Amino acid sequence: MSLHRSLKTKPIALNEHRNVLTRAERIEHLIQLNRFRPDEDSPIGLAKVANRNTAKKKKAAAKEAETEAATEPKTESKGSS
Protein backbone atom coordinates (compact mmCIF):
# COMPACT_ATOMS: atom_id res chain seq x y z
CA MET A 1 0.00 0.00 0.00
CA SER A 2 1.34 3.46 -0.83
CA LEU A 3 1.40 6.60 1.30
CA HIS A 4 -0.93 9.46 0.55
CA ARG A 5 0.96 12.43 -0.90
CA SER A 6 -0.05 14.72 2.00
CA LEU A 7 1.55 12.33 4.50
CA LYS A 8 4.91 12.11 2.78
CA THR A 9 7.71 14.10 4.36
CA LYS A 10 9.82 16.34 2.24
CA PRO A 11 13.40 17.41 2.89
CA ILE A 12 12.23 21.01 2.51
CA ALA A 13 10.08 20.63 5.61
CA LEU A 14 13.20 20.55 7.77
CA ASN A 15 14.15 24.06 6.64
CA GLU A 16 10.75 25.64 7.18
CA HIS A 17 10.12 28.09 9.99
CA ARG A 18 8.88 26.55 13.24
CA ASN A 19 6.90 28.52 15.81
CA VAL A 20 7.52 26.05 18.62
CA LEU A 21 11.07 25.72 19.92
CA THR A 22 12.50 22.77 21.80
CA ARG A 23 13.50 23.25 25.41
CA ALA A 24 17.20 23.32 24.46
CA GLU A 25 16.55 25.99 21.81
CA ARG A 26 14.55 28.08 24.29
CA ILE A 27 17.34 27.83 26.87
CA GLU A 28 19.94 28.92 24.28
CA HIS A 29 17.80 31.90 23.30
CA LEU A 30 17.18 32.92 26.91
CA ILE A 31 20.91 32.67 27.74
CA GLN A 32 21.67 35.03 24.84
CA LEU A 33 19.12 37.48 26.26
CA ASN A 34 20.61 37.08 29.78
CA ARG A 35 17.23 35.90 31.09
CA PHE A 36 18.37 32.39 32.10
CA ARG A 37 21.26 31.36 34.34
CA PRO A 38 22.01 27.63 33.94
CA ASP A 39 23.53 27.37 37.43
CA GLU A 40 20.64 29.02 39.26
CA ASP A 41 17.45 28.71 37.16
CA SER A 42 15.36 25.60 36.55
CA PRO A 43 14.82 24.41 32.97
CA ILE A 44 11.21 23.58 33.91
CA GLY A 45 8.71 26.40 33.55
CA LEU A 46 10.77 28.50 31.16
CA ALA A 47 9.62 31.89 29.98
CA LYS A 48 7.95 32.09 26.60
CA VAL A 49 10.23 32.86 23.68
CA ALA A 50 8.93 34.54 20.54
CA ASN A 51 10.29 32.90 17.42
CA ARG A 52 9.60 35.32 14.60
CA ASN A 53 10.34 34.62 10.97
CA THR A 54 12.25 37.65 9.68
CA ALA A 55 13.22 36.34 6.25
CA LYS A 56 9.96 37.51 4.72
CA LYS A 57 10.51 41.05 5.94
CA LYS A 58 13.89 41.20 4.22
CA LYS A 59 12.38 40.01 0.96
CA ALA A 60 9.58 42.56 1.21
CA ALA A 61 12.06 45.37 1.92
CA ALA A 62 14.20 44.35 -1.05
CA LYS A 63 11.16 44.21 -3.31
CA GLU A 64 10.02 47.62 -2.07
CA ALA A 65 13.45 49.13 -2.77
CA GLU A 66 13.39 47.56 -6.20
CA THR A 67 10.05 49.15 -7.05
CA GLU A 68 11.25 52.55 -5.78
CA ALA A 69 14.32 52.33 -8.00
CA ALA A 70 12.13 51.50 -10.98
CA THR A 71 9.83 54.49 -10.40
CA GLU A 72 12.60 57.09 -10.01
CA PRO A 73 13.11 59.26 -13.09
CA LYS A 74 16.27 58.37 -14.90
CA THR A 75 18.51 61.21 -16.04
CA GLU A 76 20.84 60.36 -18.81
CA SER A 77 23.65 62.67 -19.71
CA LYS A 78 24.18 63.01 -23.42
CA GLY A 79 27.74 63.63 -24.38
CA SER A 80 28.56 65.82 -27.39
CA SER A 81 30.25 63.97 -30.21
N, C-alpha and C positions, 0 to 999 in steps of 0.2 A: 504494500500500500504506500502511496506517495504522500508527502507532506503538502498541505495547502500552502499557496504562495505567500499568504499573510503571516504564516507561522515560521517561515524560513528566516534565519538570521543572516544578516549581511555584514561584511566587514566594515562597511561605512557606519553602521550603528555604533561601533566602538568609539568613533570620533565625534559623534553628535553631542550636543550640549546636554548636561544632566542637571536638573534642579536639585536633586537630593544628593548630598555628599555622604561618604562613608565617615565613620567616627574618626578614623585616622586623618582623613582629609580635613575634617572640621578642626581637629586639634592643631594640625599644621597651620591652618589659616588663622586660628585664634592666637597661636604663638607669634605669628608675624605681626599681628595687631597688638601684641603685648596684653592680651586679655586672658591668657591661660598660662599658668606656671606649672610645669610638669611635676615639680617636687612638692608643691603645696595643694594644687587643685585636683579634684576627682574627675576622671574622664566620664563619669556617669552624670547625666543632667547637664550637659553642655549648653551653652548659649546658642541661640539660632544664628546661622551664618547665611547671609544672602549670597547666592551664587548667580550673578547676573551674566548674561551673554553679551559681551561688548563688541563682538566681531561684526554684527549687523550695523551698529552705529558707525563704525569706521567705513563700511561700504557705502552707507547712506551719505556720509560726509564727503567721500571721494566723488560720488555721483553728483552731489550738489555742486561741488567745486567744478566739476566737468561741465555742468550745464551753465554755470556762471561764465566760464571761460568761452563757451560757445556763443553766448549772448552779447559779450562785449564787442563794441565796434572795433574792427581791425583797421589800423592806419598803416598804409604801405607807403614807404618813401620811394618816389620815382627818381632815379638818378638820370642826369642829363648825359646823353651819348654824344 
